[in-house]
Amino acid sequence: MRDLFLLDPEVCFLNHGSYGACPAEVFAAYQHWQRQLEWQPVAFMAPKHLAALNRGVRQALAAELGVAPEDLVGMVNATEALNIVLLGLDLKPGDEIVTTDHEYAAMDKTLAVLCARTGARVRQVTVPLPLASETAFTDTVVGAFTPRTRVLFLSHITSPTALRLPLERAVAEARARGILTVIDGAHGPGQGALDLGTIGADAYAGNCHKWLLAPKGAALLHVRPEHQAGILPRVFSHGWEQDGSAPFGDSAFLDRLEFQGTRDRAAWFAVPAALEFRQAHDWDAVIAGCSALVTSTAERIAALSGYPLLSSVEFRAPQMVTLELPPGDTAALHDRLLDEFGIEIPVVDWAGRRFVRLSVQGYTTQADCDRLVAALGAVFGWSKD
Ligand SMILES: Cc1ncc(COP(=O)(O)O)c(C=O)c1O
């Protein structure tokens, strides 16, 4: 399967999680859309044409995610989507945002900007580790709610620790209290089945360019209908009408976010090609194989290192695992693994401890994982696998 991707064959690439990797076939679809734009820019950018293209992508994706296509809008990345939702919130001094200690560092910065602008504050809960109980997680989150809580902000799959947070009940409890639920699903789409209807969040931002295999620059934002009028674009352009009418497409919500000056949206238009690629290659079976390889590799490394796993299998990301290592310089270890062993894998500092995060995608082999185990064994002097 490695030959179907465009990755450097010299590198043992175990970091799908950071930026994804796009199959050659899907990348060709991406370039097709770029060429279409260059071929006849005026016809391509005509609002009717763009609206139809966007509608097609939304429909394909909505079928995959269990939601209505008109509640879904294309974005460049999860960061953009979450900034649009969070920085548009009308919070007051003293209002609280409940979140966890596993959030993506860049989103913590967005929350800090929101707090600086509004006087709101973040209440960060500590997720109980190892995460092995949905009840423990939900109780921790719900226990942090106060009468001032306005927002619950959670990662679906956490970046530093690769946990799949069991967030459905926490989301429901929050919504029952009138707390807005915003989910950072940067790693959500494509890593196993994803049903946004079941999660039920008010807003869910997900990347298509990570696990869904789309080219970089393709993401989605899902917003429940009752909140769509309150979602303001970060860029006000042709799609904006003060009165909430829709000049081009299916709704004001969509027009505001889809018509924002001259942009290359080829990555978004290539999302259906990514979905077709997955279907043609029986991707559910591929994910099951990846998941088994993640589990066995994680168990081998944990046995050698002596550090416990961060969660039981059910609360781990299907295709990623974060493993603790002895303390030390993270950047130096990353560079050594790459330079000496040819392995590209993120080494992260989290909670003052050092970890590696292993990603397993369809192109990852048992031999790749063996190489990682051997390299870590050599670096840390682990006697034998
Ligand atoms: C949990 C989480 N949120 C947000 C992001 C940001 O994604 P993007 O750079 O595509 O906006 C990432 C990226 O790895 C992430 O892991």
PDBQT file of the ligand as one rigid body, heavy atoms in Angstrom, charges set to zero:
ROOT
HETATM    1  C1  LIG A 401      -6.396  18.001  18.634  1.00  0.00    +0.000 C 
HETATM    2  C2  LIG A 401      -5.959  18.895  17.512  1.00  0.00    +0.000 A 
HETATM    3  N1  LIG A 401      -6.615  20.031  17.302  1.00  0.00    +0.000 NA
HETATM    4  C3  LIG A 401      -6.311  20.856  16.291  1.00  0.00    +0.000 A 
HETATM    5  C4  LIG A 401      -5.278  20.557  15.438  1.00  0.00    +0.000 A 
HETATM    6  C5  LIG A 401      -4.969  21.507  14.342  1.00  0.00    +0.000 C 
HETATM    7  O1  LIG A 401      -5.211  20.949  13.082  1.00  0.00    +0.000 OA
HETATM    8  P1  LIG A 401      -4.950  21.830  11.825  1.00  0.00    +0.000 P 
HETATM    9  O2  LIG A 401      -3.490  22.187  11.837  1.00  0.00    +0.000 OA
HETATM   10  O3  LIG A 401      -5.296  20.982  10.658  1.00  0.00    +0.000 OA
HETATM   11  O4  LIG A 401      -5.787  23.038  11.954  1.00  0.00    +0.000 OA
HETATM   12  C6  LIG A 401      -4.531  19.398  15.628  1.00  0.00    +0.000 A 
HETATM   13  C7  LIG A 401      -3.421  19.090  14.740  1.00  0.00    +0.000 C 
HETATM   14  O5  LIG A 401      -2.699  18.135  14.877  1.00  0.00    +0.000 OA
HETATM   15  C8  LIG A 401      -4.878  18.551  16.700  1.00  0.00    +0.000 A 
HETATM   16  O6  LIG A 401      -4.194  17.427  16.940  1.00  0.00    +0.000 OA
ENDROOT
TORSDOF 0
